[in-house]
Every structure is written in C-alpha cells, then in structure tokens.
Amino acid sequence: MYFVYIIETEDGTYYTGQTNDLQRRFSEHVSGSPKGAAYLRAHKPKYLVYLEECDDRGNATRREKQIQNNRSLKLHLVGSGFRRDLREVIESERSYRS
C-alpha cells in the first residue's frame, strides 16, 4: 500500500509527496533529517491536509505528479477540510504499529 499526501507548512505553502511508510516518512520530514524532503527542511511542516491510498508505487507516483502539476486540483484537495497535526499523525501511526 502506498500513500500520496499533502503537507501544509508553517508559512502556508504545500508539499506533495508519496510513501509506503507514513510514520517513517513524516518523521523524516518533521525532524529535518537529510532523508526528508529538502523543501520541508526550509519550510517547517505542520499539518497533513490530504491523504490518499494507492494500490502500488506506480499509481502513487502518477497521482503525486498529477497533483503537483495541477494547482487547481491541489487547492481543491486541500480545501476538503481534512487537517491533522503532523506530529499527532506520527504518534497515531506509531501506536497503531505497537
């Protein structure tokens, strides 16, 4: 299972990415790890505002690119009202695995 996600940063910008391990990837982003996205080292991640499941990596990559290349689509997805603090998502994923 893969996931496509949109993160809102503290300065109100958005980052779109994909992963097969939400806890690991979000932890990399929040910690500022070199394994996290360079963009999110410069723009502190704050909220998960969109999350979508995909069957495989190919579909996740296509969907990620579709969202990245279509601003109106991204804004529509962000406007869905879903918003969770990224640190809470990490903790929730951690406890789910325990």
C-alpha positions as CSV (number, residue, x, y, z in Angstrom):
1,M,0.0,0.0,0.0
2,Y,1.3,3.4,-1.0
3,F,0.0,6.9,0.1
4,V,0.0,10.2,-1.6
5,Y,-0.1,13.2,0.8
6,I,-0.1,16.9,1.0
7,I,1.5,18.7,3.9
8,E,0.9,22.3,4.8
9,T,3.9,24.2,6.2
10,E,4.1,26.8,8.9
11,D,4.3,29.5,6.2
12,G,1.2,28.3,4.4
13,T,2.8,26.6,1.5
14,Y,2.1,23.0,0.4
15,Y,4.3,20.0,-0.2
16,T,3.0,16.9,-2.1
17,G,4.8,13.5,-1.7
18,Q,4.3,9.8,-1.6
19,T,5.4,6.9,0.6
20,N,4.7,3.3,1.7
21,D,5.6,4.1,5.3
22,L,3.8,7.1,6.8
23,Q,5.4,7.1,10.2
24,R,9.0,6.9,8.8
25,R,8.5,9.5,6.1
26,F,6.6,12.0,8.2
27,S,9.2,11.6,11.0
28,E,12.0,12.3,8.4
29,H,10.1,15.5,7.3
30,V,9.5,16.7,10.9
31,S,13.0,16.0,12.2
32,G,14.7,17.8,9.3
33,S,16.6,14.6,8.5
34,P,18.7,14.6,5.3
35,K,16.4,11.8,4.2
36,G,13.4,14.2,4.4
37,A,12.4,16.5,1.6
38,A,14.7,19.4,1.1
39,Y,11.7,21.7,0.7
40,L,10.5,20.8,4.1
41,R,13.9,21.5,5.7
42,A,13.4,25.1,4.5
43,H,9.6,25.2,5.2
44,K,8.7,23.6,8.5
45,P,5.9,21.0,8.1
46,K,2.9,21.5,10.3
47,Y,-0.3,19.8,9.1
48,L,-1.3,16.8,7.0
49,V,-4.1,18.2,4.8
50,Y,-4.7,15.4,2.3
51,L,-4.1,11.6,2.3
52,E,-4.9,9.1,-0.4
53,E,-4.2,5.4,-0.6
54,C,-2.9,3.9,-3.9
55,D,-2.5,0.2,-4.8
56,D,1.1,0.4,-5.9
57,R,4.1,2.7,-6.3
58,G,3.4,3.4,-10.0
59,N,-0.1,4.6,-9.3
60,A,1.1,6.7,-6.3
61,T,3.8,8.3,-8.4
62,R,1.3,9.2,-11.2
63,R,-1.1,10.7,-8.7
64,E,1.7,12.7,-7.0
65,K,2.7,14.2,-10.3
66,Q,-0.9,14.9,-11.3
67,I,-1.4,16.8,-8.0
68,Q,2.0,18.6,-8.3
69,N,1.2,19.7,-11.9
70,N,-2.3,20.9,-11.3
71,R,-2.6,23.8,-8.9
72,S,-6.4,23.9,-9.0
73,L,-6.6,20.2,-8.2
74,K,-4.2,20.6,-5.3
75,L,-6.2,23.5,-3.9
76,H,-9.4,21.5,-4.3
77,L,-7.9,18.6,-2.4
78,V,-6.5,20.9,0.3
79,G,-9.9,22.6,0.7
80,S,-11.6,19.3,1.7
81,G,-11.4,20.3,5.4
82,F,-9.1,17.5,6.5
83,R,-6.3,18.8,8.7
84,R,-4.3,16.9,11.3
85,D,-1.2,18.0,13.2
86,L,1.7,16.1,11.6
87,R,3.2,15.1,15.0
88,E,-0.2,13.6,16.0
89,V,-0.3,11.6,12.8
90,I,3.2,10.2,13.5
91,E,2.2,9.2,17.1
92,S,-1.0,7.6,15.8
93,E,0.9,5.6,13.3
94,R,3.4,4.6,16.0
95,S,0.7,3.4,18.4
96,Y,-1.1,1.6,15.6
97,R,2.0,-0.5,14.9
98,S,2.6,-1.4,18.6
